[in-house]
Amino acid sequence: MSPTLTSPEGRAQLAGVYRAALLDDVMPFWLRHGLDREYGGIITALDRDGSILDTDKSIWFQGRAGWMFATLYNTIDRRPEWLEAARSCVDFLRAYGFAPDGKMYFTVTREGRPLRLRRYVFSESFAAMAFAAYAQASGEERAAEDARRCFSGYLHYLLSPGLMPAKTDPQTRPMKGLGPLMIGLATAQALRENLGNVSISGKTCCEWIDDFIAEIESDFLKPDLEVLMETVGPSGAIIDHLDGRTLNPGHAIECAWFLLHEGRERKDTRLVQLGGTILDWMWRRGWDAEYGGLYYFRDLHGKPVQEYWHDMKFWWPHCEAIIATLLAWQLTGEPRYAEMHRQVHDWSFAHFPDREHGEWYGYLHRDGRISQPAKGNIYKGPFHVPRMLWYCERLLATNVQGVKQ
C-alpha cells in the first residue's frame, strides 16, 4: 500500500517513490536501450529486456522523448546525457520528420526514410513541445522558432475546414473528436512554460488555451449525463452509434488534469472545479470495481463496446489518473481524491512495473495479468510513465499550495 497523502511524512515517502522510479529505473532503461547512437533519435519498439523488436521510428515519439529529456534537464538536474538525448531527438526530427509539403510523418525507418503519413497532426504537436523544451535547455533560438512553426502547422490543419481528411464521410456523418482540442491545450501549455506566453497564428498561448477549453466545455461536456464525450457532432450533438457512444475514461481523465493544471497556474477555482467534475464523472464510469484498474473503453449507455480490448488495462490511462487524482487532492483537499489516488497508485504499481528488467509493461488483461511483455512500440515509449513520475514528484516535493483557501 502506498504512503498516505494526508501526512507530511507520507507525502515525502511518496515523492521518493516517484523520484526513484523516474531516475533509477524508467529513464535509465530508455537511455540504455532506446537511444539510437548510430542514426540518432530514439527506438521505442523494445522487448521486455530492452532488446530491439523493430527499428522503425514513430515521429511523434521523437517529439515526446525529446520533450521528456529536455524537461528533466530543465527542471530536475542539468545532466549532460539528458541534454544530449534531447538534442538527438530534435536533430532527428529536423532531418527526417517533415514531408516535402511540410506535414510531418507518423513513422519512418531507423535511418529516417519515410514510411507513413497519417491524417491527423499529433506529430506536429509533440514536435512543438520538444522544440520548446529544448530551446529552454539549450538557449537555441532556432529551436524556439521550430516550436512556433510546428504549433502553427498543427493549428493550420486543425482549424482549416477540409484540410485534414475526416474519419467518416462528413456529408453522411460529420463528427469531431476531443483529442485534437485537448492535445492543442497541452501543447499550448508546454510552449507557454518554456517560451512564455508567445503569440502564434494570431493568438497568445493563453488565448489558444481559452479557445480549446471553451469548445471542450460547450460541445463535449454533458452535465445531464455526467460525462465528457470522446466524439460528438459538429455542434456537440451526441451521435447514437457505436463510435459516437464510445467513451475513453483515461483520455477524459487526462483532459481533466490538463484543466486542473490550468486552474493551478491561473489560481482559477472555476477551472479546478471543472477538472474535478470531469475526473469524478469519468472515474465512476471507468474504474473496475471487481478487479481494480481502469477500463479502456465504455459505452455511454452501458451497452457493449465494439473494440475487443475494451476491458483491458493499458498503462497510460493509469498514469493520467495518478496525476489527476493527486493534483485534484492538492488543489481541493477533498479526501475522496486522496482515496482515489491511493487506489490507482496501488493498483498500477502492483501490476505494471517489471521488477526484473525495469520500466512498465503496457498491456494487461482485465484481471491484471500480463497480456504481452514488450516495453515499447510506436505508441509506448519514454513519455506517459516518466511524465507521470516527474509531475507527481514535483507536486509532492514542492508542496504545492492549492487555490482553495
C-alpha positions in Angstrom: 0.0 0.0 0.0 1.3 3.5 -0.9 2.2 6.0 1.8 -0.8 8.2 2.7 -1.2 11.7 1.2 -2.7 13.0 4.4 0.5 13.3 6.4 3.8 15.2 5.5 5.8 12.0 6.1 3.6 10.1 3.7 3.8 12.7 1.0 7.6 12.8 1.4 7.8 9.0 1.1 5.5 9.1 -2.0 7.7 11.7 -3.6 10.7 9.4 -3.1 8.8 6.5 -4.7 8.2 8.6 -7.8 11.6 10.1 -8.0 13.4 6.7 -7.6 11.2 5.1 -10.3 11.9 8.0 -12.6 15.7 8.4 -12.1 16.8 4.9 -11.2 14.5 2.8 -13.3 12.5 4.3 -16.2 14.8 6.9 -17.7 18.0 4.7 -17.4 16.1 2.0 -19.2 15.4 4.2 -22.2 18.9 5.8 -22.3 20.5 2.3 -22.1 18.2 0.5 -24.6 16.3 3.1 -26.7 18.6 5.9 -27.6 19.9 5.3 -31.2 23.6 6.2 -31.0 24.1 5.3 -34.7 21.3 7.1 -36.5 20.0 9.5 -33.9 16.7 9.7 -32.2 15.0 7.0 -30.2 13.8 3.5 -30.9 10.8 2.6 -28.9 9.8 -0.9 -30.0 11.7 -2.8 -27.3 11.1 -6.2 -25.7 10.8 -6.8 -22.0 14.6 -6.9 -21.5 15.2 -3.8 -23.7 16.2 -5.8 -26.8 15.0 -4.3 -30.1 11.8 -5.7 -31.6 11.6 -3.3 -34.5 13.8 -0.4 -35.7 11.0 1.7 -37.3 10.6 5.0 -35.5 7.4 7.0 -34.7 7.9 10.7 -35.3 5.6 11.7 -32.5 7.9 9.8 -30.1 10.9 11.7 -31.3 9.0 14.7 -30.0 7.6 13.1 -26.9 11.0 11.7 -25.9 12.8 14.9 -26.8 10.4 16.9 -24.6 10.8 14.5 -21.7 14.6 14.5 -21.8 14.8 18.3 -22.2 12.2 18.8 -19.4 14.2 16.7 -17.0 17.3 18.7 -17.8 15.3 22.0 -17.3 13.6 21.0 -14.0 15.4 18.2 -12.2 19.2 18.3 -12.9 21.3 19.6 -15.8 22.7 16.2 -16.7 24.6 16.2 -20.0 23.2 12.8 -21.0 19.7 14.2 -20.9 20.6 17.3 -23.0 22.4 15.1 -25.5 19.4 12.7 -25.7 17.0 15.7 -26.3 19.4 17.0 -28.9 19.5 13.7 -30.7 15.7 13.5 -30.9 15.4 17.1 -32.0 18.0 16.7 -34.7 16.3 13.6 -36.0 13.0 15.5 -36.2 14.6 18.2 -38.2 16.4 15.9 -40.6 13.7 13.3 -41.2 10.4 14.3 -39.6 8.9 16.5 -42.4 7.4 15.5 -45.7 8.1 17.7 -48.8 4.8 19.6 -48.3 5.7 20.4 -44.6 3.4 17.9 -43.0 5.1 15.6 -40.5 5.4 11.8 -40.9 3.9 9.4 -38.5 6.6 6.6 -39.0 10.0 6.4 -40.7 12.7 3.8 -40.9 15.5 3.7 -38.4 17.6 5.7 -40.9 14.8 8.2 -41.4 13.3 7.1 -44.7 9.5 7.9 -44.9 7.0 5.1 -44.2 3.7 6.6 -43.3 1.7 9.8 -43.1 -1.5 9.9 -41.1 -4.5 12.2 -41.4 -4.0 13.8 -38.0 -1.2 16.1 -36.9 -0.2 14.9 -33.5 3.4 14.6 -34.7 3.4 18.4 -35.1 2.1 18.9 -31.6 4.7 16.8 -29.9 7.5 18.2 -32.0 6.4 21.7 -30.9 6.7 20.6 -27.3 10.1 19.1 -27.8 11.5 22.1 -29.7 10.2 24.4 -26.9 11.7 22.5 -24.1 14.9 22.1 -26.0 15.0 25.8 -26.7 15.0 26.4 -22.9 17.5 23.7 -22.3 20.0 24.8 -25.0 19.3 28.5 -25.4 18.9 27.9 -29.1 16.6 30.4 -30.8 16.2 28.2 -33.8 14.5 25.6 -31.6 12.1 28.2 -30.3 11.3 29.2 -33.9 10.8 25.5 -34.7 8.4 25.2 -31.8 6.3 28.1 -33.0 6.3 26.8 -36.6 5.2 23.3 -35.6 2.4 24.6 -33.4 1.3 26.9 -36.2 1.2 23.9 -38.5 -0.9 22.0 -36.0 -3.4 24.9 -35.8 -3.5 25.2 -39.5 -4.6 21.6 -40.1 -6.9 21.7 -37.1 -8.7 24.9 -38.0 -8.9 24.7 -41.8 -12.1 23.0 -42.9 -11.5 20.1 -45.1 -7.7 20.2 -44.9 -7.4 17.2 -42.5 -9.3 14.2 -44.0 -12.3 13.2 -42.0 -12.6 9.8 -40.3 -16.0 9.3 -41.9 -17.7 11.0 -44.9 -18.7 14.4 -43.5 -21.6 14.6 -45.8 -23.0 11.4 -44.3 -22.0 11.7 -40.6 -20.0 14.7 -39.6 -18.2 14.4 -36.3 -15.3 15.8 -34.3 -13.1 14.4 -31.6 -11.9 15.5 -28.2 -8.3 14.6 -28.9 -7.2 17.5 -31.1 -8.6 20.0 -28.6 -7.0 18.6 -25.5 -3.7 18.0 -27.2 -3.8 21.5 -28.5 -4.4 22.7 -24.9 -1.5 20.7 -23.6 0.8 21.9 -26.4 0.0 25.5 -25.7 0.7 24.9 -22.0 4.1 23.4 -22.8 5.0 26.3 -25.1 4.0 28.8 -22.5 6.0 27.0 -19.9 9.2 27.1 -22.0 8.8 30.1 -24.3 6.5 32.4 -22.3 3.0 33.5 -23.4 4.1 33.9 -27.1 1.8 34.7 -30.0 1.4 32.0 -32.6 -1.0 32.3 -35.6 -2.6 35.4 -34.3 -3.2 34.5 -30.6 -1.2 34.0 -27.5 -0.8 30.6 -25.8 -3.3 31.6 -23.2 -5.8 32.7 -25.8 -5.5 29.4 -27.6 -5.9 27.6 -24.2 -9.1 29.6 -23.6 -10.4 28.6 -27.0 -9.7 24.9 -26.6 -11.3 24.9 -23.1 -14.4 26.8 -24.3 -15.0 24.2 -27.1 -14.4 21.3 -24.8 -16.8 22.6 -22.3 -19.5 23.7 -24.7 -19.6 20.7 -27.0 -18.1 17.7 -25.2 -19.2 18.2 -21.6 -22.7 16.7 -20.9 -23.8 17.6 -17.4 -27.2 15.9 -17.8 -25.4 12.6 -18.5 -22.4 13.3 -16.2 -19.9 12.5 -19.0 -17.2 14.0 -21.1 -17.7 12.7 -24.6 -15.0 11.4 -26.9 -16.7 12.1 -30.2 -19.6 14.4 -31.0 -21.3 16.1 -33.9 -20.0 19.4 -35.2 -22.1 21.4 -32.7 -21.8 18.9 -29.9 -24.7 16.6 -30.6 -24.4 13.0 -29.4 -24.0 10.5 -32.2 -26.1 7.5 -31.3 -23.9 4.9 -33.0 -21.2 2.6 -31.6 -18.4 5.1 -32.4 -20.3 8.0 -31.1 -21.2 6.3 -27.8 -17.8 5.0 -27.1 -16.1 6.6 -24.1 -12.4 6.5 -23.2 -12.3 7.2 -19.4 -8.4 7.5 -19.3 -8.4 10.1 -22.1 -11.1 12.1 -20.4 -9.2 11.9 -17.1 -6.1 13.2 -18.9 -8.1 16.1 -20.1 -9.3 16.7 -16.6 -5.8 17.1 -15.3 -4.9 19.5 -18.1 -7.8 21.6 -16.8 -6.7 21.2 -13.2 -3.2 22.2 -14.2 -4.5 25.3 -15.9 -6.6 26.2 -12.8 -3.5 25.8 -10.7 -1.5 28.1 -13.0 -4.1 30.8 -13.0 -5.4 30.2 -9.5 -8.8 29.8 -11.1 -11.3 27.9 -8.9 -13.8 27.5 -11.8 -11.2 25.5 -13.9 -10.3 23.5 -10.8 -14.0 22.7 -10.3 -14.4 21.8 -13.9 -11.4 19.4 -13.9 -12.5 17.8 -10.7 -16.0 17.3 -12.0 -14.8 15.5 -15.2 -12.5 13.4 -13.0 -15.4 12.4 -10.8 -17.7 11.5 -13.6 -15.2 9.5 -15.7 -13.7 7.7 -12.7 -17.2 6.4 -11.9 -17.6 5.2 -15.4 -14.1 3.9 -15.8 -13.0 2.2 -12.6 -13.3 -1.6 -12.5 -15.0 -2.3 -9.1 -14.3 -6.0 -9.4 -10.7 -6.3 -10.5 -9.4 -2.7 -10.0 -7.8 -0.5 -12.6 -9.4 1.5 -15.4 -11.3 0.0 -18.3 -10.1 1.2 -21.7 -13.5 1.8 -23.3 -17.0 2.1 -22.0 -20.3 2.8 -23.7 -22.3 5.9 -22.9 -25.4 3.9 -22.0 -23.7 0.8 -20.7 -24.1 -1.2 -23.9 -21.5 -3.5 -25.4 -18.5 -1.8 -26.9 -17.3 -2.7 -30.4 -13.5 -2.8 -29.7 -12.4 -6.2 -28.3 -9.8 -4.6 -26.0 -12.5 -2.6 -24.2 -11.8 -4.2 -20.8 -8.0 -4.4 -21.0 -5.9 -2.3 -18.6 -3.4 -0.1 -20.6 -0.5 1.7 -18.9 -1.3 5.3 -20.0 -4.8 5.8 -18.6 -3.4 4.8 -15.2 -0.6 7.3 -15.5 -3.1 10.0 -16.3 -5.3 9.0 -13.3 -2.4 9.0 -10.9 -1.6 12.6 -11.9 -5.3 13.7 -11.9 -6.2 12.4 -8.5 -3.0 13.7 -6.9 -3.5 17.2 -8.4 -7.2 17.3 -7.6 -6.4 16.4 -3.9 -3.7 19.1 -3.7 -5.9 21.7 -5.2 -9.1 20.9 -3.2 -8.1 19.0 -0.2 -11.1 16.7 -0.8 -10.5 13.3 1.0 -12.1 11.3 -1.9 -9.3 12.3 -4.2 -6.7 11.0 -1.7 -8.5 7.7 -1.7 -8.8 7.6 -5.5 -5.1 8.3 -5.8 -4.3 5.5 -3.3 -6.5 3.1 -5.4 -5.0 3.9 -8.7 -1.4 4.2 -7.4 -1.5 0.9 -5.6 -3.1 -1.0 -8.5 -0.7 0.5 -11.0 2.5 -0.1 -9.0 1.3 -3.6 -8.2 0.8 -4.7 -11.8 2.7 -2.6 -14.4 6.3 -2.4 -13.2 8.7 -5.1 -14.3 10.8 -5.8 -11.1 13.4 -7.8 -13.1 14.2 -5.8 -16.2 12.8 -2.3 -15.3 10.2 0.0 -16.8 6.5 -0.8 -17.1 4.5 -3.3 -19.1 2.0 -1.7 -21.3 -0.9 -4.1 -21.8 -2.6 -6.1 -19.1 -5.8 -8.3 -19.1 -8.7 -7.1 -17.1 -7.6 -9.0 -14.0 -4.1 -7.6 -14.2 -2.3 -10.5 -15.8 0.3 -9.5 -18.4 -1.1 -9.6 -22.0 2.3 -9.1 -23.7 5.6 -8.2 -22.1 7.0 -5.6 -24.5 8.2 -2.3 -23.0 7.5 -0.2 -26.1 6.2 0.2 -29.6 5.1 3.2 -31.7 2.6 4.1 -29.0 4.6 3.4 -25.9 7.9 4.9 -25.0 9.5 7.4 -22.6 6.5 9.7 -22.2 3.4 8.7 -20.2 5.2 6.8 -17.4 8.1 9.3 -16.9 5.8 12.3 -17.3 3.6 10.9 -14.5 6.6 10.2 -12.3 8.1 13.6 -13.0 4.9 15.6 -12.5 3.9 13.8 -9.3 7.3 14.0 -7.7 7.4 17.7 -8.4 3.9 18.3 -7.0 4.8 16.5 -3.8 8.4 17.8 -3.4 7.4 21.4 -3.8 4.3 21.1 -1.5 2.1 23.0 -3.9 -0.5 25.1 -2.3 -3.9 24.8 -3.9 -6.3 27.6 -4.9 -8.7 26.7 -2.1 -8.1 28.8 0.9 
